[in-house]
Amino acid sequence: MMKYLLKYSRGGELKYISHLDTLRVFERAFRRANLPVAFTEGFNPHPKFSIALPLALGHESQGELMELTLKKALPPGEIKDRLNSVLPYGFKVLEVKPYSDDRSLMARVSKVVYRIKVNLPRTELLARKEKLLAANPRIVKTTKRGEKQIDFWQAVEALEVQDDGIKVVIKVGENSLRPEEVAKTFLGYLPGDIEYIREEIILS
């Protein structure tokens, strides 16, 4: 058995497919690429692969992560080329490398980096950031245990104003915020043409 860490992107019209459909896309690609994928044992075996963090419907990504187990070792470049030759337009494997960590990918996710694109002048975005720094807002979230308040700047490690929006580093954990919550707190509303692009998943 040999484990690999795959980095891939998702965009175009396929940004509107669900997490379950994404899993199906890759299961089909593994078969079409004729990769020697390992399977789980038991009554209903399934391919041994997992995605680090589900990507929300409508979000693009340039840095999704996947763990894949093969029955035998193959050159990383060959795995990448085989998959890219059969994946639908909108998905692309960017990097493949051996992976030896015993922890699950999801358990290792510590932060995500998002670019949030909005059609507003840079000067206005800078002013909104200064206002947010001074206000130190708290976001109320409803959970199964009731409501809880999350300190915005405890959940958001960094926020950088760019020409076409903002780039944020969001901590992942019990008190995490969704990109939409970050954007709404920053802007005060959610524009209809806002775009979310996950640039990176940071592992511990």
SULBEL-V740137 format. One record per residue. N is the residue number from 1. SS is DSSP state (H for helix, E for strand, - for the rest). Layout:
# SULBEL-V740137
N&SS + N&SS
This chain:
# SULBEL-V740137
1&- + 2&E + 3&E + 4&E + 5&E + 6&E + 7&E + 8&E + 9&E + 10&E + 11&- + 12&H + 13&H + 14&H + 15&H + 16&H + 17&- + 18&- + 19&H + 20&H + 21&H + 22&H + 23&H + 24&H + 25&H + 26&H + 27&H + 28&H + 29&H + 30&H + 31&H + 32&H + 33&- + 34&- + 35&- + 36&- + 37&E + 38&- + 39&E + 40&- + 41&- + 42&- + 43&- + 44&- + 45&- + 46&- + 47&E + 48&- + 49&E + 50&E + 51&E + 52&- + 53&- + 54&- + 55&- + 56&- + 57&- + 58&- + 59&- + 60&E + 61&E + 62&E + 63&E + 64&E + 65&E + 66&E + 67&E + 68&E + 69&E + 70&E + 71&- + 72&- + 73&- + 74&- + 75&- + 76&H + 77&H + 78&H + 79&H + 80&H + 81&H + 82&H + 83&H + 84&H + 85&- + 86&- + 87&- + 88&- + 89&- + 90&- + 91&E + 92&E + 93&E + 94&E + 95&E + 96&E + 97&E + 98&E + 99&- + 100&- + 101&- + 102&- + 103&- + 104&- + 105&H + 106&H + 107&H + 108&H + 109&E + 110&E + 111&E + 112&E + 113&E + 114&E + 115&E + 116&E + 117&E + 118&- + 119&- + 120&- + 121&- + 122&H + 123&H + 124&H + 125&H + 126&H + 127&H + 128&H + 129&H + 130&H + 131&H + 132&H + 133&H + 134&H + 135&H + 136&- + 137&- + 138&E + 139&E + 140&E + 141&E + 142&E + 143&E + 144&- + 145&- + 146&E + 147&E + 148&E + 149&E + 150&E + 151&E + 152&H + 153&H + 154&H + 155&H + 156&E + 157&E + 158&E + 159&E + 160&E + 161&E + 162&E + 163&- + 164&- + 165&E + 166&E + 167&E + 168&E + 169&E + 170&E + 171&E + 172&- + 173&- + 174&- + 175&- + 176&- + 177&- + 178&- + 179&H + 180&H + 181&H + 182&H + 183&H + 184&H + 185&H + 186&H + 187&H + 188&- + 189&- + 190&- + 191&- + 192&- + 193&- + 194&- + 195&E + 196&E + 197&E + 198&E + 199&E + 200&E + 201&E + 202&E + 203&E + 204&-
